[in-house]
Amino acid sequence: MGQKQFNERLESVIHAARVRFMERLREAYFHGYAEKLLRRYHLADALLEARSESGLLSLEKAAADLLEARIRRARRGGYLAACLRELHMEDLLRRKRKQPVLLLVQRENEAAAATVADAPAARGLHASLRCVK
């Protein structure tokens, strides 16, 4: 994999981790256990002292920035997989594969398109007429 592709993939992993963490923090905030969540991810010391009275948005953004810096540091240090495993986000490293069901539908569509293209000639219809289903 080229360096450019790897950097793009790393950016997509970081973005997905950031969004997922912000969703988790938002849910924890509204259920009253945001501090517990931040302690679990070792972000509480850096955030709770400085942002004890600020609202959710600033807390969310600051926590996501710290998480992003932590992931970048893990990538440079060579322990990105371990870092994401600790954050319960190791599935972000796995590539998404096309589901076989979608491939079957794609093949059926291609086969149907091939038969529709040959249909006017086979039925003896004029070439400018098309059969619409």
A tleap script that builds the chain and sets N, CA, C and O, in Angstrom:
source leaprc.protein.ff14SB
mol = sequence {
  NMET GLY GLN LYS GLN PHE ASN GLU ARG LEU
  GLU SER VAL ILE HIE ALA ALA ARG VAL ARG
  PHE MET GLU ARG LEU ARG GLU ALA TYR PHE
  HIE GLY TYR ALA GLU LYS LEU LEU ARG ARG
  TYR HIE LEU ALA ASP ALA LEU LEU GLU ALA
  ARG SER GLU SER GLY LEU LEU SER LEU GLU
  LYS ALA ALA ALA ASP LEU LEU GLU ALA ARG
  ILE ARG ARG ALA ARG ARG GLY GLY TYR LEU
  ALA ALA CYS LEU ARG GLU LEU HIE MET GLU
  ASP LEU LEU ARG ARG LYS ARG LYS GLN PRO
  VAL LEU LEU LEU VAL GLN ARG GLU ASN GLU
  ALA ALA ALA ALA THR VAL ALA ASP ALA PRO
  ALA ALA ARG GLY LEU HIE ALA SER LEU ARG
  CYS VAL CLYS
}
set mol.1.N position { 0.846 -1.158 0.000 }
set mol.1.CA position { 0.000 0.000 0.000 }
set mol.1.C position { 0.899 1.230 0.000 }
set mol.1.O position { 1.860 1.305 0.765 }
set mol.2.N position { 0.585 2.179 -0.849 }
set mol.2.CA position { 1.375 3.394 -0.923 }
set mol.2.C position { 1.182 4.269 0.301 }
set mol.2.O position { 0.214 4.116 1.047 }
set mol.3.N position { 2.111 5.182 0.494 }
set mol.3.CA position { 2.049 6.052 1.667 }
set mol.3.C position { 0.807 6.936 1.635 }
set mol.3.O position { 0.186 7.182 2.669 }
set mol.4.N position { 0.446 7.414 0.435 }
set mol.4.CA position { -0.729 8.282 0.328 }
set mol.4.C position { -1.999 7.522 0.705 }
set mol.4.O position { -2.848 8.037 1.433 }
set mol.5.N position { -2.119 6.289 0.201 }
set mol.5.CA position { -3.296 5.491 0.529 }
set mol.5.C position { -3.345 5.178 2.019 }
set mol.5.O position { -4.413 5.189 2.631 }
set mol.6.N position { -2.165 4.894 2.604 }
set mol.6.CA position { -2.141 4.592 4.029 }
set mol.6.C position { -2.546 5.809 4.846 }
set mol.6.O position { -3.284 5.687 5.823 }
set mol.7.N position { -2.065 6.981 4.447 }
set mol.7.CA position { -2.432 8.203 5.170 }
set mol.7.C position { -3.930 8.478 5.064 }
set mol.7.O position { -4.555 8.905 6.034 }
set mol.8.N position { -4.506 8.232 3.882 }
set mol.8.CA position { -5.946 8.418 3.714 }
set mol.8.C position { -6.721 7.447 4.595 }
set mol.8.O position { -7.729 7.812 5.199 }
set mol.9.N position { -6.245 6.216 4.661 }
set mol.9.CA position { -6.907 5.213 5.491 }
set mol.9.C position { -6.777 5.576 6.968 }
set mol.9.O position { -7.731 5.437 7.734 }
set mol.10.N position { -5.595 6.042 7.363 }
set mol.10.CA position { -5.396 6.454 8.751 }
set mol.10.C position { -6.317 7.615 9.099 }
set mol.10.O position { -6.898 7.644 10.183 }
set mol.11.N position { -6.452 8.565 8.190 }
set mol.11.CA position { -7.355 9.696 8.438 }
set mol.11.C position { -8.800 9.226 8.569 }
set mol.11.O position { -9.548 9.744 9.398 }
set mol.12.N position { -9.196 8.250 7.756 }
set mol.12.CA position { -10.569 7.749 7.864 }
set mol.12.C position { -10.775 7.001 9.180 }
set mol.12.O position { -11.848 7.084 9.777 }
set mol.13.N position { -9.751 6.269 9.637 }
set mol.13.CA position { -9.839 5.576 10.927 }
set mol.13.C position { -9.945 6.594 12.056 }
set mol.13.O position { -10.756 6.435 12.969 }
set mol.14.N position { -9.124 7.637 11.990 }
set mol.14.CA position { -9.151 8.673 13.029 }
set mol.14.C position { -10.505 9.378 13.046 }
set mol.14.O position { -11.063 9.629 14.114 }
set mol.15.N position { -11.026 9.693 11.878 }
set mol.15.CA position { -12.327 10.369 11.804 }
set mol.15.C position { -13.432 9.479 12.383 }
set mol.15.O position { -14.276 9.948 13.147 }
set mol.16.N position { -13.421 8.204 12.017 }
set mol.16.CA position { -14.440 7.287 12.530 }
set mol.16.C position { -14.327 7.125 14.042 }
set mol.16.O position { -15.338 7.075 14.742 }
set mol.17.N position { -13.092 7.042 14.548 }
set mol.17.CA position { -12.889 6.914 15.998 }
set mol.17.C position { -13.363 8.169 16.716 }
set mol.17.O position { -13.959 8.099 17.791 }
set mol.18.N position { -13.095 9.299 16.118 }
set mol.18.CA position { -13.501 10.579 16.713 }
set mol.18.C position { -15.028 10.679 16.793 }
set mol.18.O position { -15.577 11.066 17.824 }
set mol.19.N position { -15.697 10.331 15.710 }
set mol.19.CA position { -17.160 10.395 15.678 }
set mol.19.C position { -17.759 9.408 16.677 }
set mol.19.O position { -18.688 9.745 17.410 }
set mol.20.N position { -17.226 8.198 16.701 }
set mol.20.CA position { -17.742 7.186 17.616 }
set mol.20.C position { -17.546 7.606 19.072 }
set mol.20.O position { -18.435 7.419 19.903 }
set mol.21.N position { -16.373 8.178 19.377 }
set mol.21.CA position { -16.114 8.620 20.749 }
set mol.21.C position { -17.039 9.768 21.136 }
set mol.21.O position { -17.532 9.815 22.264 }
set mol.22.N position { -17.278 10.691 20.211 }
set mol.22.CA position { -18.176 11.808 20.505 }
set mol.22.C position { -19.598 11.308 20.775 }
set mol.22.O position { -20.292 11.844 21.639 }
set mol.23.N position { -20.031 10.286 20.037 }
set mol.23.CA position { -21.350 9.712 20.283 }
set mol.23.C position { -21.409 9.056 21.655 }
set mol.23.O position { -22.391 9.210 22.383 }
set mol.24.N position { -20.350 8.322 22.008 }
set mol.24.CA position { -20.309 7.677 23.321 }
set mol.24.C position { -20.313 8.717 24.436 }
set mol.24.O position { -21.007 8.559 25.440 }
set mol.25.N position { -19.536 9.776 24.255 }
set mol.25.CA position { -19.464 10.818 25.275 }
set mol.25.C position { -20.795 11.550 25.410 }
set mol.25.O position { -21.211 11.882 26.521 }
set mol.26.N position { -21.462 11.801 24.295 }
set mol.26.CA position { -22.763 12.474 24.333 }
set mol.26.C position { -23.780 11.626 25.107 }
set mol.26.O position { -24.527 12.139 25.940 }
set mol.27.N position { -23.792 10.340 24.822 }
set mol.27.CA position { -24.715 9.453 25.540 }
set mol.27.C position { -24.370 9.407 27.029 }
set mol.27.O position { -25.261 9.459 27.877 }
set mol.28.N position { -23.083 9.309 27.342 }
set mol.28.CA position { -22.656 9.267 28.743 }
set mol.28.C position { -22.996 10.571 29.457 }
set mol.28.O position { -23.384 10.558 30.625 }
set mol.29.N position { -22.854 11.674 28.771 }
set mol.29.CA position { -23.149 12.985 29.364 }
set mol.29.C position { -24.622 13.080 29.753 }
set mol.29.O position { -24.952 13.544 30.844 }
set mol.30.N position { -25.500 12.643 28.861 }
set mol.30.CA position { -26.928 12.752 29.139 }
set mol.30.C position { -27.408 11.723 30.156 }
set mol.30.O position { -28.442 11.922 30.792 }
set mol.31.N position { -26.674 10.632 30.315 }
set mol.31.CA position { -27.039 9.629 31.318 }
set mol.31.C position { -26.298 9.832 32.633 }
set mol.31.O position { -26.530 9.103 33.597 }
set mol.32.N position { -25.404 10.820 32.676 }
set mol.32.CA position { -24.762 11.189 33.920 }
set mol.32.C position { -23.476 10.461 34.265 }
set mol.32.O position { -23.034 10.519 35.413 }
set mol.33.N position { -22.868 9.783 33.318 }
set mol.33.CA position { -21.613 9.101 33.628 }
set mol.33.C position { -20.481 9.499 32.678 }
set mol.33.O position { -19.660 8.665 32.296 }
set mol.34.N position { -20.446 10.766 32.304 }
set mol.34.CA position { -19.393 11.265 31.414 }
set mol.34.C position { -18.028 11.211 32.091 }
set mol.34.O position { -17.031 10.871 31.455 }
set mol.35.N position { -17.982 11.543 33.375 }
set mol.35.CA position { -16.705 11.518 34.093 }
set mol.35.C position { -16.148 10.098 34.152 }
set mol.35.O position { -14.944 9.888 34.003 }
set mol.36.N position { -17.022 9.137 34.368 }
set mol.36.CA position { -16.595 7.731 34.413 }
set mol.36.C position { -16.041 7.292 33.056 }
set mol.36.O position { -15.040 6.578 32.989 }
set mol.37.N position { -16.696 7.724 31.981 }
set mol.37.CA position { -16.225 7.380 30.641 }
set mol.37.C position { -14.862 8.008 30.364 }
set mol.37.O position { -13.976 7.354 29.812 }
set mol.38.N position { -14.695 9.258 30.740 }
set mol.38.CA position { -13.413 9.929 30.519 }
set mol.38.C position { -12.305 9.288 31.352 }
set mol.38.O position { -11.165 9.200 30.897 }
set mol.39.N position { -12.624 8.847 32.550 }
set mol.39.CA position { -11.620 8.150 33.366 }
set mol.39.C position { -11.253 6.804 32.745 }
set mol.39.O position { -10.096 6.385 32.790 }
set mol.40.N position { -12.227 6.146 32.176 }
set mol.40.CA position { -11.977 4.849 31.532 }
set mol.40.C position { -11.003 4.989 30.367 }
set mol.40.O position { -10.172 4.112 30.133 }
set mol.41.N position { -11.111 6.096 29.640 }
set mol.41.CA position { -10.218 6.332 28.500 }
set mol.41.C position { -8.991 7.164 28.871 }
set mol.41.O position { -8.243 7.593 27.992 }
set mol.42.N position { -8.782 7.392 30.158 }
set mol.42.CA position { -7.619 8.127 30.674 }
set mol.42.C position { -7.554 9.550 30.125 }
set mol.42.O position { -6.473 10.056 29.824 }
set mol.43.N position { -8.696 10.181 29.997 }
set mol.43.CA position { -8.766 11.563 29.523 }
set mol.43.C position { -9.305 12.505 30.598 }
set mol.43.O position { -9.350 13.718 30.388 }
set mol.44.N position { -9.705 11.974 31.721 }
set mol.44.CA position { -10.374 12.779 32.742 }
set mol.44.C position { -9.452 13.820 33.353 }
set mol.44.O position { -9.867 14.958 33.573 }
set mol.45.N position { -8.210 13.449 33.630 }
set mol.45.CA position { -7.300 14.392 34.289 }
set mol.45.C position { -7.069 15.634 33.441 }
set mol.45.O position { -7.007 16.746 33.965 }
set mol.46.N position { -6.945 15.450 32.150 }
set mol.46.CA position { -6.676 16.579 31.263 }
set mol.46.C position { -7.919 17.430 31.011 }
set mol.46.O position { -7.799 18.616 30.702 }
set mol.47.N position { -9.088 16.853 31.135 }
set mol.47.CA position { -10.309 17.568 30.750 }
set mol.47.C position { -11.136 18.106 31.906 }
set mol.47.O position { -11.625 19.233 31.840 }
set mol.48.N position { -11.298 17.337 32.944 }
set mol.48.CA position { -12.259 17.721 33.981 }
set mol.48.C position { -11.814 18.931 34.792 }
set mol.48.O position { -12.655 19.705 35.248 }
set mol.49.N position { -10.526 19.107 34.980 }
set mol.49.CA position { -10.059 20.264 35.744 }
set mol.49.C position { -10.309 21.565 34.987 }
set mol.49.O position { -10.795 22.543 35.555 }
set mol.50.N position { -9.977 21.565 33.725 }
set mol.50.CA position { -10.093 22.791 32.934 }
set mol.50.C position { -11.527 23.063 32.487 }
set mol.50.O position { -11.889 24.221 32.276 }
set mol.51.N position { -12.340 22.041 32.341 }
set mol.51.CA position { -13.660 22.210 31.747 }
set mol.51.C position { -14.781 21.745 32.672 }
set mol.51.O position { -15.754 21.143 32.215 }
set mol.52.N position { -14.653 22.013 33.934 }
set mol.52.CA position { -15.658 21.518 34.874 }
set mol.52.C position { -17.020 22.183 34.679 }
set mol.52.O position { -18.047 21.549 34.923 }
set mol.53.N position { -17.053 23.429 34.251 }
set mol.53.CA position { -18.337 24.126 34.130 }
set mol.53.C position { -18.770 24.351 32.685 }
set mol.53.O position { -19.861 24.872 32.452 }
set mol.54.N position { -17.963 23.979 31.730 }
set mol.54.CA position { -18.339 24.204 30.331 }
set mol.54.C position { -19.355 23.158 29.888 }
set mol.54.O position { -19.548 22.139 30.550 }
set mol.55.N position { -19.987 23.423 28.774 }
set mol.55.CA position { -21.043 22.553 28.289 }
set mol.55.C position { -20.525 21.337 27.550 }
set mol.55.O position { -19.326 21.064 27.499 }
set mol.56.N position { -21.467 20.627 26.986 }
set mol.56.CA position { -21.165 19.374 26.307 }
set mol.56.C position { -20.318 19.583 25.062 }
set mol.56.O position { -19.377 18.825 24.827 }
set mol.57.N position { -20.633 20.597 24.259 }
set mol.57.CA position { -19.928 20.772 22.993 }
set mol.57.C position { -18.441 21.000 23.182 }
set mol.57.O position { -17.631 20.374 22.499 }
set mol.58.N position { -18.070 21.875 24.084 }
set mol.58.CA position { -16.647 22.139 24.287 }
set mol.58.C position { -15.950 20.930 24.900 }
set mol.58.O position { -14.806 20.634 24.555 }
set mol.59.N position { -16.625 20.233 25.802 }
set mol.59.CA position { -16.064 19.018 26.392 }
set mol.59.C position { -15.872 17.940 25.332 }
set mol.59.O position { -14.844 17.265 25.291 }
set mol.60.N position { -16.875 17.793 24.481 }
set mol.60.CA position { -16.834 16.802 23.408 }
set mol.60.C position { -15.684 17.082 22.444 }
set mol.60.O position { -14.939 16.173 22.078 }
set mol.61.N position { -15.544 18.332 22.038 }
set mol.61.CA position { -14.497 18.702 21.086 }
set mol.61.C position { -13.110 18.527 21.692 }
set mol.61.O position { -12.211 18.000 21.036 }
set mol.62.N position { -12.928 18.960 22.926 }
set mol.62.CA position { -11.620 18.829 23.576 }
set mol.62.C position { -11.251 17.360 23.777 }
set mol.62.O position { -10.098 16.977 23.582 }
set mol.63.N position { -12.219 16.546 24.163 }
set mol.63.CA position { -11.952 15.119 24.360 }
set mol.63.C position { -11.619 14.444 23.035 }
set mol.63.O position { -10.721 13.604 22.975 }
set mol.64.N position { -12.334 14.804 21.979 }
set mol.64.CA position { -12.057 14.219 20.668 }
set mol.64.C position { -10.685 14.648 20.157 }
set mol.64.O position { -9.989 13.857 19.520 }
set mol.65.N position { -10.290 15.892 20.428 }
set mol.65.CA position { -8.952 16.350 20.036 }
set mol.65.C position { -7.865 15.569 20.766 }
set mol.65.O position { -6.865 15.175 20.167 }
set mol.66.N position { -8.067 15.346 22.065 }
set mol.66.CA position { -7.097 14.558 22.831 }
set mol.66.C position { -7.029 13.118 22.331 }
set mol.66.O position { -5.951 12.531 22.242 }
set mol.67.N position { -8.187 12.559 22.010 }
set mol.67.CA position { -8.224 11.193 21.494 }
set mol.67.C position { -7.514 11.103 20.151 }
set mol.67.O position { -6.779 10.148 19.898 }
set mol.68.N position { -7.727 12.086 19.296 }
set mol.68.CA position { -7.063 12.107 17.992 }
set mol.68.C position { -5.549 12.184 18.160 }
set mol.68.O position { -4.815 11.474 17.474 }
set mol.69.N position { -5.081 13.031 19.057 }
set mol.69.CA position { -3.640 13.136 19.310 }
set mol.69.C position { -3.088 11.821 19.845 }
set mol.69.O position { -1.979 11.413 19.500 }
set mol.70.N position { -3.870 11.169 20.685 }
set mol.70.CA position { -3.437 9.877 21.234 }
set mol.70.C position { -3.322 8.820 20.141 }
set mol.70.O position { -2.376 8.032 20.145 }
set mol.71.N position { -4.262 8.791 19.214 }
set mol.71.CA position { -4.220 7.819 18.116 }
set mol.71.C position { -3.044 8.111 17.193 }
set mol.71.O position { -2.360 7.184 16.759 }
set mol.72.N position { -2.797 9.378 16.887 }
set mol.72.CA position { -1.648 9.728 16.040 }
set mol.72.C position { -0.328 9.346 16.717 }
set mol.72.O position { 0.591 8.859 16.059 }
set mol.73.N position { -0.239 9.565 18.022 }
set mol.73.CA position { 0.960 9.195 18.767 }
set mol.73.C position { 1.147 7.669 18.747 }
set mol.73.O position { 2.270 7.177 18.635 }
set mol.74.N position { 0.050 6.940 18.854 }
set mol.74.CA position { 0.108 5.479 18.803 }
set mol.74.C position { 0.565 5.009 17.428 }
set mol.74.O position { 1.316 4.039 17.325 }
set mol.75.N position { 0.126 5.676 16.383 }
set mol.75.CA position { 0.547 5.309 15.025 }
set mol.75.C position { 2.043 5.537 14.856 }
set mol.75.O position { 2.745 4.686 14.309 }
set mol.76.N position { 2.533 6.683 15.324 }
set mol.76.CA position { 3.969 6.966 15.222 }
set mol.76.C position { 4.784 5.985 16.058 }
set mol.76.O position { 5.889 5.602 15.674 }
set mol.77.N position { 4.237 5.583 17.199 }
set mol.77.CA position { 4.940 4.656 18.083 }
set mol.77.C position { 4.829 3.208 17.653 }
set mol.77.O position { 5.559 2.356 18.158 }
set mol.78.N position { 3.927 2.915 16.727 }
set mol.78.CA position { 3.790 1.564 16.211 }
set mol.78.C position { 2.830 0.685 17.001 }
set mol.78.O position { 2.858 -0.536 16.851 }
set mol.79.N position { 1.999 1.263 17.821 }
set mol.79.CA position { 1.052 0.464 18.597 }
set mol.79.C position { -0.391 0.935 18.379 }
set mol.79.O position { -1.175 1.027 19.323 }
set mol.80.N position { -0.719 1.224 17.139 }
set mol.80.CA position { -2.059 1.703 16.793 }
set mol.80.C position { -3.126 0.654 17.101 }
set mol.80.O position { -4.177 0.979 17.652 }
set mol.81.N position { -2.860 -0.598 16.747 }
set mol.81.CA position { -3.848 -1.655 16.987 }
set mol.81.C position { -4.118 -1.818 18.480 }
set mol.81.O position { -5.267 -1.985 18.887 }
set mol.82.N position { -3.073 -1.769 19.292 }
set mol.82.CA position { -3.250 -1.901 20.743 }
set mol.82.C position { -4.025 -0.714 21.308 }
set mol.82.O position { -4.859 -0.876 22.200 }
set mol.83.N position { -3.751 0.459 20.794 }
set mol.83.CA position { -4.456 1.659 21.255 }
set mol.83.C position { -5.943 1.570 20.920 }
set mol.83.O position { -6.788 1.868 21.764 }
set mol.84.N position { -6.262 1.164 19.701 }
set mol.84.CA position { -7.667 1.048 19.313 }
set mol.84.C position { -8.354 -0.088 20.065 }
set mol.84.O position { -9.546 0.000 20.360 }
set mol.85.N position { -7.618 -1.149 20.376 }
set mol.85.CA position { -8.183 -2.239 21.165 }
set mol.85.C position { -8.546 -1.743 22.571 }
set mol.85.O position { -9.584 -2.110 23.121 }
set mol.86.N position { -7.685 -0.916 23.131 }
set mol.86.CA position { -7.940 -0.356 24.458 }
set mol.86.C position { -9.177 0.546 24.450 }
set mol.86.O position { -9.904 0.627 25.441 }
set mol.87.N position { -9.403 1.217 23.330 }
set mol.87.CA position { -10.561 2.106 23.193 }
set mol.87.C position { -11.820 1.370 22.735 }
set mol.87.O position { -12.870 1.987 22.553 }
set mol.88.N position { -11.716 0.055 22.550 }
set mol.88.CA position { -12.813 -0.779 22.049 }
set mol.88.C position { -13.255 -0.327 20.659 }
set mol.88.O position { -14.448 -0.257 20.362 }
set mol.89.N position { -12.269 -0.021 19.813 }
set mol.89.CA position { -12.546 0.405 18.439 }
set mol.89.C position { -11.665 -0.340 17.441 }
set mol.89.O position { -11.368 0.187 16.369 }
set mol.90.N position { -11.241 -1.564 17.779 }
set mol.90.CA position { -10.328 -2.287 16.902 }
set mol.90.C position { -10.965 -2.674 15.575 }
set mol.90.O position { -10.260 -2.966 14.609 }
set mol.91.N position { -12.296 -2.679 15.520 }
set mol.91.CA position { -12.966 -3.015 14.267 }
set mol.91.C position { -12.759 -1.943 13.194 }
set mol.91.O position { -13.024 -2.193 12.018 }
set mol.92.N position { -12.292 -0.762 13.581 }
set mol.92.CA position { -12.051 0.299 12.596 }
set mol.92.C position { -10.871 -0.026 11.689 }
set mol.92.O position { -10.775 0.504 10.582 }
set mol.93.N position { -9.972 -0.893 12.149 }
set mol.93.CA position { -8.813 -1.245 11.330 }
set mol.93.C position { -9.154 -2.272 10.262 }
set mol.93.O position { -8.452 -2.385 9.257 }
set mol.94.N position { -10.228 -3.020 10.476 }
set mol.94.CA position { -10.600 -4.035 9.485 }
set mol.94.C position { -11.221 -3.361 8.275 }
set mol.94.O position { -12.029 -2.440 8.394 }
set mol.95.N position { -10.825 -3.841 7.119 }
set mol.95.CA position { -11.392 -3.288 5.886 }
set mol.95.C position { -12.797 -3.822 5.680 }
set mol.95.O position { -13.099 -4.972 5.999 }
set mol.96.N position { -13.625 -2.986 5.155 }
set mol.96.CA position { -14.989 -3.396 4.849 }
set mol.96.C position { -14.976 -4.166 3.530 }
set mol.96.O position { -14.378 -3.731 2.545 }
set mol.97.N position { -15.637 -5.301 3.531 }
set mol.97.CA position { -15.721 -6.108 2.309 }
set mol.97.C position { -17.138 -6.041 1.770 }
set mol.97.O position { -18.106 -5.858 2.508 }
set mol.98.N position { -17.224 -6.195 0.454 }
set mol.98.CA position { -18.551 -6.220 -0.144 }
set mol.98.C position { -19.265 -7.479 0.304 }
set mol.98.O position { -18.675 -8.558 0.360 }
set mol.99.N position { -20.510 -7.333 0.614 }
set mol.99.CA position { -21.278 -8.486 1.052 }
set mol.99.C position { -21.635 -9.330 -0.161 }
set mol.99.O position { -21.944 -8.786 -1.221 }
set mol.100.N position { -21.597 -10.659 -0.021 }
set mol.100.CA position { -21.895 -11.532 -1.158 }
set mol.100.C position { -23.290 -11.321 -1.727 }
set mol.100.O position { -23.506 -11.531 -2.920 }
set mol.101.N position { -24.236 -10.911 -0.896 }
set mol.101.CA position { -25.599 -10.681 -1.377 }
set mol.101.C position { -25.600 -9.567 -2.415 }
set mol.101.O position { -26.288 -9.663 -3.431 }
set mol.102.N position { -24.835 -8.517 -2.163 }
set mol.102.CA position { -24.780 -7.411 -3.107 }
set mol.102.C position { -24.133 -7.841 -4.414 }
set mol.102.O position { -24.524 -7.372 -5.483 }
set mol.103.N position { -23.146 -8.729 -4.338 }
set mol.103.CA position { -22.509 -9.214 -5.555 }
set mol.103.C position { -23.483 -10.045 -6.381 }
set mol.103.O position { -23.468 -9.974 -7.610 }
set mol.104.N position { -24.331 -10.834 -5.718 }
set mol.104.CA position { -25.325 -11.623 -6.444 }
set mol.104.C position { -26.318 -10.714 -7.156 }
set mol.104.O position { -26.670 -10.963 -8.309 }
set mol.105.N position { -26.762 -9.683 -6.492 }
set mol.105.CA position { -27.698 -8.735 -7.104 }
set mol.105.C position { -27.034 -8.034 -8.279 }
set mol.105.O position { -27.668 -7.813 -9.312 }
set mol.106.N position { -25.767 -7.684 -8.128 }
set mol.106.CA position { -25.046 -7.024 -9.211 }
set mol.106.C position { -24.949 -7.948 -10.426 }
set mol.106.O position { -25.138 -7.507 -11.559 }
set mol.107.N position { -24.655 -9.221 -10.193 }
set mol.107.CA position { -24.578 -10.177 -11.312 }
set mol.107.C position { -25.938 -10.358 -11.974 }
set mol.107.O position { -26.025 -10.443 -13.199 }
set mol.108.N position { -27.001 -10.419 -11.174 }
set mol.108.CA position { -28.343 -10.546 -11.743 }
set mol.108.C position { -28.687 -9.334 -12.601 }
set mol.108.O position { -29.273 -9.476 -13.674 }
set mol.109.N position { -28.326 -8.149 -12.133 }
set mol.109.CA position { -28.591 -6.935 -12.908 }
set mol.109.C position { -27.813 -6.936 -14.215 }
set mol.109.O position { -28.344 -6.547 -15.256 }
set mol.110.N position { -26.553 -7.374 -14.167 }
set mol.110.CA position { -25.749 -7.432 -15.387 }
set mol.110.C position { -26.332 -8.443 -16.369 }
set mol.110.O position { -26.371 -8.189 -17.573 }
set mol.111.N position { -26.784 -9.587 -15.859 }
set mol.111.CA position { -27.377 -10.605 -16.725 }
set mol.111.C position { -28.679 -10.100 -17.340 }
set mol.111.O position { -28.945 -10.340 -18.518 }
set mol.112.N position { -29.488 -9.403 -16.548 }
set mol.112.CA position { -30.745 -8.860 -17.058 }
set mol.112.C position { -30.486 -7.791 -18.110 }
set mol.112.O position { -31.205 -7.713 -19.106 }
set mol.113.N position { -29.473 -6.973 -17.898 }
set mol.113.CA position { -29.142 -5.936 -18.875 }
set mol.113.C position { -28.666 -6.558 -20.178 }
set mol.113.O position { -28.969 -6.044 -21.255 }
set mol.114.N position { -27.933 -7.648 -20.097 }
set mol.114.CA position { -27.450 -8.316 -21.311 }
set mol.114.C position { -28.609 -8.931 -22.087 }
set mol.114.O position { -28.612 -8.879 -23.317 }
set mol.115.N position { -29.594 -9.511 -21.401 }
set mol.115.CA position { -30.726 -10.121 -22.102 }
set mol.115.C position { -31.661 -9.067 -22.675 }
set mol.115.O position { -32.246 -9.278 -23.737 }
set mol.116.N position { -31.813 -7.940 -21.996 }
set mol.116.CA position { -32.677 -6.870 -22.499 }
set mol.116.C position { -32.072 -6.258 -23.755 }
set mol.116.O position { -32.809 -5.863 -24.659 }
set mol.117.N position { -30.765 -6.172 -23.829 }
set mol.117.CA position { -30.116 -5.600 -25.008 }
set mol.117.C position { -30.330 -6.481 -26.232 }
set mol.117.O position { -30.427 -5.971 -27.348 }
set mol.118.N position { -30.405 -7.793 -26.042 }
set mol.118.CA position { -30.603 -8.719 -27.160 }
set mol.118.C position { -32.078 -8.976 -27.453 }
set mol.118.O position { -32.393 -9.586 -28.474 }
set mol.119.N position { -32.968 -8.542 -26.614 }
set mol.119.CA position { -34.386 -8.863 -26.735 }
set mol.119.C position { -35.038 -8.376 -28.030 }
set mol.119.O position { -35.764 -9.164 -28.637 }
set mol.120.N position { -34.839 -7.148 -28.499 }
set mol.120.CA position { -35.536 -6.719 -29.721 }
set mol.120.C position { -35.151 -7.548 -30.942 }
set mol.120.O position { -36.008 -7.878 -31.761 }
set mol.121.N position { -33.895 -7.878 -31.066 }
set mol.121.CA position { -33.463 -8.661 -32.220 }
set mol.121.C position { -34.015 -10.073 -32.143 }
set mol.121.O position { -34.372 -10.644 -33.174 }
set mol.122.N position { -34.097 -10.648 -30.965 }
set mol.122.CA position { -34.581 -12.013 -30.804 }
set mol.122.C position { -36.079 -12.103 -31.071 }
set mol.122.O position { -36.553 -13.128 -31.560 }
set mol.123.N position { -36.816 -11.073 -30.765 }
set mol.123.CA position { -38.265 -11.085 -30.959 }
set mol.123.C position { -38.677 -10.614 -32.350 }
set mol.123.O position { -39.855 -10.655 -32.705 }
set mol.124.N position { -37.723 -10.179 -33.111 }
set mol.124.CA position { -38.039 -9.686 -34.434 }
set mol.124.C position { -38.575 -8.271 -34.422 }
set mol.124.O position { -39.178 -7.837 -35.403 }
set mol.125.N position { -38.375 -7.546 -33.349 }
set mol.125.CA position { -38.831 -6.167 -33.258 }
set mol.125.C position { -37.837 -5.253 -33.951 }
set mol.125.O position { -36.677 -5.606 -34.161 }
set mol.126.N position { -38.307 -4.103 -34.289 }
set mol.126.CA position { -37.421 -3.108 -34.889 }
set mol.126.C position { -36.378 -2.693 -33.858 }
set mol.126.O position { -36.682 -2.649 -32.666 }
set mol.127.N position { -35.168 -2.390 -34.286 }
set mol.127.CA position { -34.061 -2.096 -33.377 }
set mol.127.C position { -34.298 -0.830 -32.559 }
set mol.127.O position { -33.748 -0.695 -31.466 }
set mol.128.N position { -35.107 0.098 -33.069 }
set mol.128.CA position { -35.333 1.337 -32.323 }
set mol.128.C position { -36.347 1.158 -31.195 }
set mol.128.O position { -36.439 2.006 -30.308 }
set mol.129.N position { -37.109 0.063 -31.221 }
set mol.129.CA position { -38.075 -0.208 -30.158 }
set mol.129.C position { -37.378 -0.917 -29.000 }
set mol.129.O position { -36.547 -1.803 -29.201 }
set mol.130.N position { -37.730 -0.516 -27.812 }
set mol.130.CA position { -37.134 -1.145 -26.630 }
set mol.130.C position { -38.233 -1.725 -25.760 }
set mol.130.O position { -39.322 -1.165 -25.634 }
set mol.131.N position { -37.925 -2.827 -25.184 }
set mol.131.CA position { -38.856 -3.492 -24.285 }
set mol.131.C position { -38.649 -2.937 -22.882 }
set mol.131.O position { -37.547 -3.001 -22.337 }
set mol.132.N position { -39.706 -2.397 -22.306 }
set mol.132.CA position { -39.629 -1.838 -20.962 }
set mol.132.C position { -40.408 -2.750 -20.026 }
set mol.132.O position { -41.555 -3.106 -20.294 }
set mol.133.N position { -39.771 -3.118 -18.935 }
set mol.133.CA position { -40.440 -3.999 -17.969 }
set mol.133.C position { -40.984 -3.195 -16.834 }
set mol.133.O position { -41.584 -3.753 -15.915 }
savepdb mol mol.pdb
quit
